[in-house]
Amino acid sequence: MNRTLSRETVLGHCSCHHGEILQGVFRDSDGRPCRGLTTLPVFGRGVRAEFTPDPGRGPEELSVYPRTKTKAAAAAALAGAECRRRDQRGSCGGRIRLTSTVPLGLGMGSSTSDVIATVRAVAAGAGMSLPWSTIAAIAVRAEGASDPLMLDEHALLFAQRQGRVLERFGNALPRVIVVGCVTGGGGTVDTLRLGPGGERDADVQVFQRLRGMLRRAVVESDVELLGRVSTESARHNQRVLPKEELGALEEIAGEVEAAGVQVAHSGNVAGLLFDPDAPELRARLRECVRALNRRGIPFSHLFRSYPVQKGRETWTSTSRTRSVARTWCGSPTGSFAFDSRR
């Protein structure tokens, strides 16, 4: 198949996530234990990769900026090689510049976002689009484990160290509004140094039960059931990455009638989940932010877990209390204005 290589800058983009709804060890289709996770998507913000082809460079000469993005650089080389394997004329050298709005080391998929945006940009420069399975394989090779961000809006259980789907639950998770916050003082976490956790048969049984509950939550669009899954998964995560604030977050969830608590199982972001159709939602969101402030847990941002039409209502927070990450994700999917001081 003939392809025309771009001589102009092309773009690759990847959104981030806000930690996990569920993470643990599950049975794969052959009955073998396998680590897997389901992430909570954040739409609209993430990483933008600008690839400027340079015909004067050899096809293996791909430079990534900032230079500190070593995983993205490894992914660029792998993506270029894959494009050449598919079409010998399908790659040339060039420069890749990454622009990110994802905080590093907090469990929001920053490195995977870098990698996937880079791979998409390199492929676009070669005039092709790589399938998700190929992007996943490249991501795992480049960073040792990968979040399922190459699959965009799909609700699924993903084997992060193998780059494969364990189960597809449906098109999307139940819609939730999330009051995001920071645990652990906003410290960064080295994901690959965390212990595995949950390898015992009893643990696998627990995670398999939660997997079934999550499956039902997606099929029935049940926010309350989704919250039960995420809260129990957060509790099990305590043996791997303890969060001193988890008890307080569960107390707040009870006070404001949130569906549940959600945490990053490999980072320090967390959130309280709300049904967007719940009664008196605005008042409960305001009270949730006030409760976080009273307990000294920094509120970060308010967002939807699902995309909305461009130009619809926008969300802002008018709280006078500055958090450690006031503009992390801004309002990536649209929201409504509310005043957390009231």
N, C-alpha and C positions, 0 to 999 in steps of 0.2 A: 504494500500500500504506500503510495507516494505521499509525502508530507512536506509542507513548506515550513522551514524553520523561521521563527520570528527573529527579526533583527532589532526589534524594539523591546522596551521593558515590559515584562509580563508579570502577573501577580498570582500569588497563592495565599490563601487565607485559612485559618483554622480557629474556631471558637474554643473557649476554655470550659471548664466545669467547676463545680463548687463542692468538690469532695464526693463521697459515696452515699448512696442509699443503702447499699448492701455490699459487703465484702467478706469473703471467707473461703472455705474449701468445700467443693461440691463434687458430685459424681458426674463424669462425662458420659457420653453415649455408650461407652464400653464398660461403665461402672467403676472406672478408676478415679481416685481422688485428684482434684485439679483446683488450683487457686483461681478464683474468679471475682468479678466485681460488676456492679451497676452504678454508673455515675449520675450525678444531678447536673443537667446541662445548663450552661449560661450562654445565651445567644447574643450576637451582635458585637461583642468585644472579644479580643483574643490576640492573635499574631498575624501580621501582614508581612509577606515575603515579596520583595521586589527583585526579580531576576533580570539583569541586563546582559544579554548575550554579547560575547566578544569574539567575532570570527577569527581574530588574530591569535586567539589562544587555542591550545589543543583541547579536545573534548574532556580531558580529565582535569583541566585547570579550572576548578571552581573554587572561588574564594568567598567566605561567608563573613559578614560584619554584623555585629561586633565580633571581634576575634575570640571572645570568651565563649561563644556559642559552639563549643566543640562537638556536641551531639548533633546539632544541625549540620555542621560541616561533614561529619561522618555520613549523615543521611543524604546530603547532596551528592557525595561521591557514589553512594550506593544507587541513588535514583538515576544519576547519569549513566552508570553502567547498565542498569536495567533498560533504560531508553535505547542505548546502543545495541543491547541484545535483541530488542524487538525490531530495530531498524538501524542499520549501520550509519545512516544519515541522520539519525534521530537525536543527536546531541551535539552541543558545542560548549566551549568554555565560557566563563563569564563571572559576573559578580552578583552576589545575593546579599541584600541588606534587609535585616529583620527589624520590625518595629512592633513592640509588644505593650499591651496594657494589662498583662497578667503578672501579678506579684510572684516572686521567686520563692520556692521552698515552702510554700504554705498549703500545698495539697490541692492546687487548682489546675494541675496539668500543664504547667508552664513549659517544661521540656518537650512533652509530647506535642504541644501546640507549635513550638518552634520547628520540630521535626516534620510534622505533617504539612505545615505551610510551606516549608522549604521543598519538600518532595513535590508538592503540587505545582510550585513555581517552576522547578526544573523540568517537570513533565510538560507544562504549558509552553515553555521555551522550545521544547522538542516537537510541539504540535500534537501532543497526545495527552490522554487522561488515563492514569493508571487505576486499575481496579482496587477496591478497598483492601482486599486480601493481600495484594502486593505491597500497598502502603503500610499495612500492619506488619508484614514481615520485615520490611525495611526499618520501621520504627523499633521493633524488638531488637534487631541487630545493632541499631545505632545507640540505644539507651538501656538495653537489658530487660526492660519491661515497658509496656505501652498502655495508655488509656484508650478507650474505644472512640476517640474523637473523630476518626476518619469515617465513622458511620453516622455522624451528624445526629439527627433527631430520633433515631430508633431506640426503643426500649429493649434492652438485651442484657444477658449475662455474658461477660467477656473474660476469656482467659488471658490476663495481662502479660504473663511471661511467655506465652505461646503465640499470641496474636491471632487467636481464633475465637469464634462465637460458640459458646456452650449452649445457649438457648435464646431464641428470639421471642420476646413476650408480646410484641405488638408495635404499632407505629410510634407510640409515644407514651411516656409515663403520665399518670393523672396530673392535671394542671395544678400547680401550687404557686402561692406567693411566699417568698422566703425573706425573713428578717435575718440578715447575715450578721455575724459577729466574729470576734477573734478570741481564741483561747491561747494559753501558754505564753501570754505577753507578746504574741506575734512573732515568736522565734521560728526560725526556719528548721526544716526537718530533712535529713538525708534519707530519701525513700528506700534506697537499696540496702541501707544498713539496718533496717527494721527487721525484727524476727518474723517468721512466717505466721505463727499462731494458728490455732484451730486445726491441728493435724490429727487429733485423736478421733476415733470412730464416733464417740459421743458428740464431739463438736461438729463433725460432718453431718450427723443426723439433725442437729439444731439448724445448721445452715441450709440443709435440704428442705426443712420445714419452712424456713423463712423464704426460700426460693418459691415454694408453692404459694405462700401468701402473697408474694410480690406478683406472681403470675396472675393470681385472681384480682389483685388490686388494679393491674393494667387492664385486664379484660372488662372489669366492671367500673373502671374509672373511679375507684374508691380511694379518696384522699385519706380518710381515717385509717384505712388498712395500710396504706403506704406509710403513714406516720408511725404505725406500730412496728412495721418492718425496720424502718430506719432507726428508731429508738432502740430496739433490741440489738440491732447490728452495732450501734454505737457502744452499747454496754459490753458486748463481746470484744470490741476493739480495745477496751481498757487494758487488757493484759499485754497488748502489743505497743500501744502508744497512749498511756494514761492521760486523761484530761481531768484536772482537778475541778474544773467548772461543770462537768457533766451533771452532777447532782443538782446544782443550781439551775442549769438549763432545763432540766426535767421539771423542777418546781415551777419555773416561769411558764413552761408549756401548760401545766395544769391550771395556773392562775388565769391565763389569758385564753384558755381553751384552744391552744394550737393542736394541730393533728399529731405532731411529734417533733422530735429533735433529730437533726441530721448533722453528721460531722465528716470531716476529711479523715479517712483512716490512715493517711500517711502525711498529715499536715495539721495545721492549727486553725483552719477556718471551720466554722460551724454555722448552723442556722436553725430557725424554728419555722415549721411548715404550716401554712394556712390554706384552707379551701377558699379560692377566690369568690365563691358564691355564698360564703358563710354570712350570717346576719351580723350587723354592727361591726363589720370588718375593720373599718378605719379606726374606730375607737380601740379595738383590740390590738391593732398594730401599734398605735401610739402607746398604749399601756405596756406592750411588750418592750419597746425601746426604753421606756422609763424604768421598767424592771431590770433590764440589762444594766442601765446606768447605775441604779441603786446598788447592784451587786458588784460593780466595778468591772464588768465584762464589756469591752469596747464594741459598740455597734459599728458596723462597717458600711453596709449598704442594703437597700431594699430592692428586690428584683422578682420578676416572673421567671418561671422555669420553662416558659413556652413563648414562641414568637408572637408578636402582634403586628397588625398592619401598620405600615409606615404612615406617620402623620396623625396617629391616634394619640390619646392622652399621654402625657409624660409624667414620670414620677420624680419627685425631688424630696430630699430630707432637709428640713429647716432647723434641725437640732443645733443649738449653740455649742454642744459638747463636741470637741474635735476628737475623732477617733484616729487610731494609728494608720488607717488606710482609707481616708475620706473619699478618695476618688479611684479606688481599685477598679471597679467595673461600672462606676457611675450608675446609670439606669439602662442596662444593655438591652432590655426588651420592652421598655415603656412602663410607666407606672402612674400613680396619681400623687398629687401634692398632699402632704400631711405635715402637721406641725407637732413634733414629738415633745414640745414644751408644755402642751396643754394638758 
